[in-house]
Amino acid sequence: MSRMSILLLGAALLCVAGTTATAQPRPRPCALDIKAHCTDVQPGEGRIAACIKEHVGDFSPACKARLIGVITSTRECAADVKEQCTGKGLTGKQVADCLREILPNLGNLCKTAILAAVLRSR
């Protein structure tokens, strides 16, 4: 198992478990989605990360909004964003709407970067 897979698995498990170090819980718009879609997935060999990538299009509007913020600021997604949305002459809200629609069709590199960024910023 690669180092990245181990890190992603550990971060996903922490996210699903919902543990916090503070008395004031922070909003975690994607945690419930991950739990809802990937609870029955047996951990190991990148299966949870794969589940998250597979179901990213099924996540709630709040989670998708968070993911869109990550997508637009992640260089690994730049080609996907340009090819599928900004290259079509869309601007502002239209780009966000486009990204929301294409979420399941993003490349693996972009999905991995999104997953890492969301889990890292918990």
VENSULZI-V350259 format. One record per residue. OMEGA is omega in whole degrees, 0 to 359 (999 if undefined). Layout:
# VENSULZI-V350259
OMEGA / OMEGA
This chain:
# VENSULZI-V350259
182 / 180 / 180 / 179 / 180 / 179 / 180 / 179 / 179 / 179 / 179 / 179 / 177 / 180 / 181 / 181 / 175 / 179 / 177 / 181 / 182 / 179 / 181 / 182 / 178 / 177 / 179 / 188 / 183 / 184 / 180 / 178 / 179 / 180 / 182 / 186 / 189 / 181 / 184 / 181 / 179 / 180 / 176 / 176 / 176 / 184 / 179 / 177 / 179 / 178 / 180 / 179 / 182 / 186 / 184 / 178 / 181 / 185 / 183 / 177 / 179 / 179 / 179 / 177 / 177 / 180 / 179 / 175 / 179 / 182 / 184 / 180 / 183 / 184 / 179 / 181 / 187 / 181 / 178 / 181 / 181 / 183 / 189 / 183 / 187 / 177 / 180 / 179 / 179 / 178 / 173 / 183 / 179 / 178 / 178 / 178 / 178 / 180 / 178 / 180 / 185 / 183 / 181 / 185 / 178 / 179 / 182 / 179 / 179 / 180 / 179 / 179 / 178 / 180 / 180 / 182 / 181 / 181 / 180 / 185 / 179 / 999
